[in-house]
Amino acid sequence: MREPIQWIRNDMPREVAAGMLALFSDEEKAKIRAFHESFPQYEATPLVHLPALSEKLGIGGLYVKDESYRFGLNSFKVLGGTYAVGKYVASRLGKDISQISYETFLAPETKEAVGEITFYTVTDGNHGRGVAWAANKLGQKSVVRMPRGSAQARVENIRAEGADVEVTELNYDDAIRALARQAESDPNGVLVQDTDWKGYEQIPSWILQGYSTVAAEAHEQLEAYGIWKPTHIFVQAGVGAFAGSVQGYFASIYGEDCPVTTVVEATAANCHYRSALAGHRVAVGGDLATIMAGLACGEACGISWDILKNNARFFASCSDWVTALGMRMLGAPLKGDTRIISGESGAVTAGLVSAVMTDEANRDFREALGLGPESIVLVVSTEGDTDPDRYRDITWNGFCASTEK
Ligand SMILES: Cc1ncc(COP(=O)(O)O)c(C=O)c1O
């Protein structure tokens, strides 16, 4: 039995939270981009147009940004971790981020000036890999903790960056609380977390900024396809920092005339959807059991929630079958379309677009969205096969946790 897709229109009163959008001023955006472009690993990831699939689904164009190509790390997440670490190092050196580059990261004088640092973070895999990667480049240490049930392949990828990594018995949000205490008791400790709480806002806001390189590239690439503006954006959320970044970036470009953005979550961890229902931020606790490991976060980041609450148009909650569908669709494309290897947290938005366009059960949602032959849809495949065994289990063997209970 397939659990239906749940959705809600954002009817929350808009507050003027323009302060958050200052994160994406032209000046800030230029600095973020210049920082990432200074990395030798930097190359814009492909924005893939899938004409055959678009036609089959009955939309004007489906454009998928393929983040499996990012820095050879198989996910966009490194963009946030590197930018936050870069901003932190800049502040320790008394410099502006525009004076910091990859060269500065490698320079022995940087390590001499900042001394020993241990970067702490909790991750389901991708964020921690990015932070460990950045720490490694700086010649610094990293301590990475993971929620219970984390995949061994993801643990090994982080260990390969020299991190002290352990899988805990806690869920994502509880693991953060535990590690934050540990980082605080370490005089050289710096927590690089992708969510915020009172008194801990600066680093998460840098992470949000760092992710905006994805949106900036997509914006340019759409223009190269002759598209000035997509009509719809579907963006997946765990803590919501990525969705907030994408929404913040596009709101900074198009203002009130922004594409219709839908925030997409795993039903097991649908804190944004439930917050939209409640009209205020609410948390989801417990196991957060979903194959979408990157989206298994039960507490929304406050900075991004402010952006989403005021700008996103819909919130949707999807069971695992939706992302399994997206993974298979992108991995086994129609003739002429490009193949995209999209992992469990990467494919849910493509799966959702397909289910909304093809299943009459979703007619209401389709009509509310106004999706049809004129629509230009942007989604981001945020990861490749970061857990290759699970990827094959889903795409080859049809494994799909939430329908197999
Ligand atoms: C592949 C992937 N996509 C999306 C997300 C969601 O990002 P956020 O937690 O910022 O909402 C994550 C988070 O780890 C992820 O790993």
PDBQT file of the ligand as one rigid body, heavy atoms in Angstrom, charges set to zero:
ROOT
HETATM    1  C1  LIG A 501      21.613  14.492   0.141  1.00  0.00    +0.000 C 
HETATM    2  C2  LIG A 501      20.903  15.435   1.009  1.00  0.00    +0.000 A 
HETATM    3  N1  LIG A 501      19.890  16.137   0.512  1.00  0.00    +0.000 NA
HETATM    4  C3  LIG A 501      19.208  17.025   1.267  1.00  0.00    +0.000 A 
HETATM    5  C4  LIG A 501      19.545  17.233   2.588  1.00  0.00    +0.000 A 
HETATM    6  C5  LIG A 501      18.739  18.206   3.392  1.00  0.00    +0.000 C 
HETATM    7  O1  LIG A 501      19.468  19.314   3.811  1.00  0.00    +0.000 OA
HETATM    8  P1  LIG A 501      19.011  20.095   5.113  1.00  0.00    +0.000 P 
HETATM    9  O2  LIG A 501      19.276  19.188   6.286  1.00  0.00    +0.000 OA
HETATM   10  O3  LIG A 501      19.810  21.318   5.110  1.00  0.00    +0.000 OA
HETATM   11  O4  LIG A 501      17.566  20.337   4.982  1.00  0.00    +0.000 OA
HETATM   12  C6  LIG A 501      20.593  16.517   3.143  1.00  0.00    +0.000 A 
HETATM   13  C7  LIG A 501      20.987  16.719   4.540  1.00  0.00    +0.000 C 
HETATM   14  O5  LIG A 501      21.888  16.097   5.046  1.00  0.00    +0.000 OA
HETATM   15  C8  LIG A 501      21.292  15.597   2.346  1.00  0.00    +0.000 A 
HETATM   16  O6  LIG A 501      22.332  14.888   2.825  1.00  0.00    +0.000 OA
ENDROOT
TORSDOF 0
